[in-house]
């Protein structure tokens, strides 16, 4: 049996074993299996990646969900191989007792000798098992590997547990490059035509970043780039969305950078904010037409408010500066709860879920698009896929205007206030209802977002803490 064939046999055995490995595998059979031989390298490499969500906790082991040889290793070792792994990463306490560990998608290149141009992608040399002596590296940085992924989309179908689908033809000859700006995912750009988002932490169920753009495409909404192709894994009752290929909006600029440029140049941003409000309302209208819009029942309202209160209390324990404002902030949540008790009901539907200026793009003609419908990656997928009040998205954008204004020196609160008003007016011109007509819900969602921002900045960017604290002071003093 050739070296390549023996590798494939070992890979198949590893795929079906589902056996948890630890840092130092001891069994003889484990030493010849794929995942145990890679575990020492993964222990060092995975926690350092920007997309790894378990930072701050020790990785205690890995278990294999699925393994696929997308590009077989050649016997001579002259070309690369590509291994697609779905791996659960196990970590200690702080997780629910029933947690199996987060599942991550790894695309690992394998070569006998790593070319100098791929030195930055190097993971390490495998010392035992079927890949002993070979160099492991991040496959997305290899143009040959990236070309292979696009080729899979051109010829859709199944490969082991992986299924590739496409909605339209894909031309050949597109040069790939990796985008280094993302954190929770990874992206490849092909020429100036397409962008492939690779989801790193994956969950059972269709990812909203595939589900919602497909639904909007069916409704003819042009505000969101329609998926061109995608791939999933079938390892259980529900598929795991692994990646989505969409048109690359060449020349488009994101709303955050445009807002900061306007502030720097002393320009007004109300026309752009008004247009953004219209774009948001168009997306909401199309989502309401495409997907169910159940009313927000009283028990669901109570649950949403309880979650907001819980997050406020936890944040106040972690950030003492928040404590004096808790009563005023809590009043925002109580106001919604009291309305719910009287039988007041609100509409709910699918929304973006994490809308801010950085999730918008404007092309040269001034046309705004909304992107990245994944929602907040830290939240469970069922929560991200649940219908919400549309003011959740509105509140996220209003907070983003505040962030832009506060990030600029000197602080320009009037600029933010004008943008916030223009955005709501633009939204109302399409939706027929001004978000400010639901002041209790809008204030509650703004407050919840600002509390999250306080906790995030206190933990990660203390110098930025004054930005959300300014909103906390305003929201806590607002009349109930």
N, C-alpha and C positions, 0 to 999 in steps of 0.2 A: 504494500500500500504506500502511495506517495505521501510526502509530508503534507501537501495541501489536502489530500483525501483524509488523512488521519486527523487533521485539524477539524474538518467538517464533521467527522464522526464524534469527536470530543465535544464540539459545539452542540450537536444534536442532543447528546447525553446531558449536557449542562442545562439545556433549555427545559428538559422534562423533569429535572431533579428538584427544582425549587428549594434547594437546601441552603439554609443560612450559613454564611461563612463569617469567620472572625479574622482578626488581624493575622494570626499565625495558624493556618490550617495544619492539622496534625495527622489526619487520616491519609493513608496511602492513596485511596481512591480520590480524595479531595485534591491531592497535589497534582493530579492529572486532569482535573476538570478546569473549564475555562475561567469561571468567576473566581474561584479560590486563587488561581495564579495571577489574576489581575488585582485582587483585593489590596495588597500592599501599596501598589501604585495609586489606586483609587482613594485609599485612605488619606494620602497626601494631597492629591490633586483636587478631588471634588470639593472639600471645604473651602478651597481658595477661590472657587469660581464665583463670579458676581451673581450668577443665577441661583446659587445654592441658598435655600431659604432657612437652613438650620444652623446658621452661624451662631457661635457662642456656646454650642453644646457639642460634646464629644461624639464622634461617629464610632459606634460600637460594632458595626458589621453591615453586610450587604446580603440581600437575597435576590435571586434572579426571577423576574416575571416573564421575560421572553428574550430570546436572542435570535438574530437573523443575520446571515452572511449576505449582505447586499452586493458586495463585490468579493468573489472568492479570491483567496490568496493563491498566487501562482506558485508552482513547485520551485521555480528558479529564484523566486524572491525579487525579480527585477521590477515588478510593479506593485502598487499599493493594494491592500485589501481594505474593506470597509465592514466593520461590525456594528450592527445596530442593536443596542442593549436597552431594555427597560429594567431598571434596577431599583429595588427598595432600599432606602438608606435608613438604618436603624440607629436611634439615638436614645439616651436615657430619659429620666424623669422629666416632668413638665408636660408630657403628652398624655392623652387619655389612655387608660389601661387597655382599651380595645384597639388602640392605634397599631397598624401594621408597619408604620413608617411611610414616609413620602416616597412616591415613585418618580424617578427621573429618567429622562431620555438621554442616552449617550450615543454619539456617532463617533466611533473610534477608528482612526486610520491605523494601519499596521504596515510597516516597511522593514526590510532588512537593514537598509541604510537610509537615514533621514537626510534629504537634501538641505543645504544651508538655508534656503529660503523658508523652510518650515521649522527652523530651530526654535522659534518662539512658540510653536504649537506643541512642542515635545512634552510628553507625560513621563516617559521613562522606558527603560529596557526591561522586558519580562524575563524573569530568571528561571521560571519553571513552567511545566504544563505544555499544552500544545503550541503555544506561541513563544516558547523559550528562545532567547537570543534575538527576538524581534523588537523593534522600537514601536511603542504605542504613542499616538499623538491625537490632538483634536482634529478630527477629520474635516470639519467645515472649512479649515484654512487651506486645504489642498484643492486647487482648481480641478484636478482630475476627479476627485470625490464629489465636488460641487456639481460638475458637469453630469456625473452619473445620477444624482438626485433629480436634476431637471429631465434627464432622459427617461427616468421612471415615470414622470408625469406625462411625457409625450406618449408613452405606451402604457396606459393605465391597466391595472389588474392587481392580482394578489401575489405576494411573495411571503410565504410562511404566514405569520399572523398579521403582516402588514398589507394594507389595501390602498392603492393609489387611484384617485379619481380626478377627472378634469371636466371643466364645463365648456372649454373651447380649445382649438388647436394652439400649440406652442411652437414658435419657430426655433430652428437650431442656431448654433453659432453665437450664443450670447455669453460674453465673458463674465464670470462670477467674481464678486468681491464680498468680503465680510464687513458688516457694519459693527463698529466697536463701541457704539453709544448705548446699547441696551443693557439692562441688568437682569430682569426676570426671564428674558427669552434671548434667543440668538437670531440674527437675520442675515440673509444673503441677498445681494442685489445682482440681478442678471442683466448685464448691459445697462441700458436706461429704460428697460421695458417692464421688468417684474421684480418684486421683492418677496422672498420666501421667509416667513416667520416660523422658526422652530420653537415649539413650546418645550421647555426644559422640565418643569414639574408638571406632571400630567395626572388627570383625574378621570374616573369613569364618567361617561356622559359627554355629549357634544359640547365643545368649547364655544362660548358665546361669540368669540371672534370668528368662528365659522358660521354658526347658526344664524346670527343676526344679519351679517352682510348678505347671506344667501336669501333670507327672507326679504330684505330690503331690495335686493336685485329683482326678485319676483314681483315686487310692487312697482318696479320702475323708478325707484328712488336713486337719483344720481349723486347724492351727497356722500355716499360711501363706496369706495372701490369694491367692485364685485369680485368674489373669489374666482380665480381662473382654474385652480387645481388645489387638491388637498390630499393628505394621507392620514390614515388612522390605524390603530392596532385593535385587533379583536382577541382580547385575552380573557374576556368574561362576558357577563350578560350585556354590558353596555360598552360601546367603543370608546377608545381613548383618542382624542384628537391630538395629532402629533405635529402637524404643520399646515400652513395655508399659504398658497401662492396668489398674490394679488398684483394688479397693475402698479408700477412704480410711478408716482406723481413727480416726474422730472421737473425741476425748477420751482416746485412749490416750497413755500416757507411756512414754518410752524408759527402758530399764533403767539406763543410765548416770546419768541425772538422778535416778532413784529411789534408786540406791545412794548417790550423793552426799548426797541429802537425809537418808537414814537415818544416814549418818555425822555430818552436821551436827547432827542432833537426838539423837545418841547412841543410836539404835535398833539393834536386831539386824536382820539381813537374811537369816537362815538359812531362814526359811519361803519367802521369795521365791527364794532360791538353790536350794532343794530343788525348788520348782515349775518353775524354769527347767531344772533337770536332767531332770525328767520330760518337759518340752516338747521338749528337744533329742533325747532318746531316741525320742520318738514320731516326730519327723521322720526320724531315722536309720532307724527300723524301716520306715516307709513308703517311703523311698527305696530301701531294700534289696529291698522287695517289688516296686517299680515298675521298677527298672533293674538291669542286670547287676551281679553281685558277684564278679568274678574274684579268685582268691587272689593275694596279693602274692608273686609268684615271686622267687626268689633274685636274679636279675639286676636286677629292679626295685628290690628292697630295697637292693642295692648302689648303684644309681643315686641313690636318695633320700638315702642316707647320704653319698655323694660330694658331692651338692649342698649338704648341711648343712655339711660340712667346708669346702667352697669358700667358702661365705658367711661362715663363722667366720674364715677366714684373711683374706679381703678386709676384713671389718669390723675386725679387729685391726690391719691396716695403716693404716686410716683413723682409728681411735680408739685412741690409745696406752693409755688407761686399761684397755682390755680385755686387753692383752697378758699381765699376770700370771696371768690366769684361764684362758688358752687350754688348758693341759694338762688341767685339771679339766673344762672344757667338752668338750674333744675326747673325754674318757673316756666321756661320755654317748653319743656317736655310735659309738665303738668297741664299746660293749656291744651295740648293735643289730647291728652288722656281724658280731660274733662269734657271736651267736645265729643269724644268717642262714647263716653258714658251716656250722653244725651241722645245717642242714636245717630249722630252725624257720620256719614260715610264718605269716603273718598274713592276716586277712580284709581285703578292700578293697572300697569301694563309693563311690558319689557322696556328697559331703558338702557342707556349706555353703561351707567354704573360707576364710572370713574372719569367723568368729564371735566376737563380743564383746558386751558389755552394750549398746553403742550400736546393735546390730543386732536388738534385741528390743523389743517393745512390750507393755505390760500395760494391759488395759482396766479399766473401773470395777469389774468383777466379779472382778478378780484373774486373768483368763485371759491367758496369755502367748502371743504370736505371734513368729515369726522372720521377718525381712525381709531384703531385699538379698542375693540369692543369686548376685550377679555374681562373687564371689570377689575376690581381690586384683587390681585393675585393671592393675597394673604387670606382671603375669605373662602370658605368652602364653596365648591362649584354649585351645589343646589341653591345656596343663598344667592349666588351671582346670577342664577338663571330664574329666580323668582320674580314675579311682577312687583313693581315698586311705584310709588307716586312719581310723576314726572318732575316734581320739584326737587327731587334728589339730584338730577342732572343740573337743573338750574342753579341750585345752591352750590354745587361744585364749581360752576363757571363763575358765579359771583365771588366766591372765595379766591378764585384765580386772579380776577381783576385786582382784588385787594392785595394779593401777594405781589403782583407786578408793581403796583404803586408803592408798596412799602419796601420793595427791594431796591428801588431807585432812590438816590440821594440828591437833593432833599426829598423827603417823603411828600407825596402829592395826593392826599386823600380826596381832594375835589375831583382829580382825574378819575380815580376809581369810582366815585359816586356817579359821575356822568356816564361812565361805561356801564355800570350796573343798571342804571335807568334805561339807557339805550338798548341794552341787551334784552331786558324785559319787554320793552316796547316792540322791538323787532319780533320777539317770540309771539307776543299777542297779535301782531298783524297777520300771522299765519294760523296760529292755533285758535284765535278767536277769544281767548281768555288770557288775561294778564296773570303771570305767576304770583304777583303781589296781592292778588285777590284771595289767596289762601295764606294769609300772613302767619297763622299758627304753624302750619306745616313747613313753610319756607324758613321761618325762624328756627324751628326745631332742627331741620336738616343742616342749616348753616352752623348752628351751635354744635351739632354732632361732628361736623367736619372740622370745625375750629378746635374742638377738644382733641380729635385725632392728631391734628397738626401740632398742637402743643406737645403731646406725648412724643411724637416723632422727632421734633426739633430738639427737645430736651435730651433725647437719647443719642441723636446722630449729628445734629448741627446746632449746638447751643448758641452760637452767634446769631442764628436766625430766630431764636425764641421770641424776640420782640414782635416779629411779624404776626403770628397768630394771636399773641397776647393782646395786641391792639384790637383785634376783632373780639376777643373774649370780653374786654372791657366794654365795648359797644353793645354786644349782645346781652351781657348781664344787666346792663342798665336800661335795656329796651322795655317799654311798657308791656305788661302781660296782656 
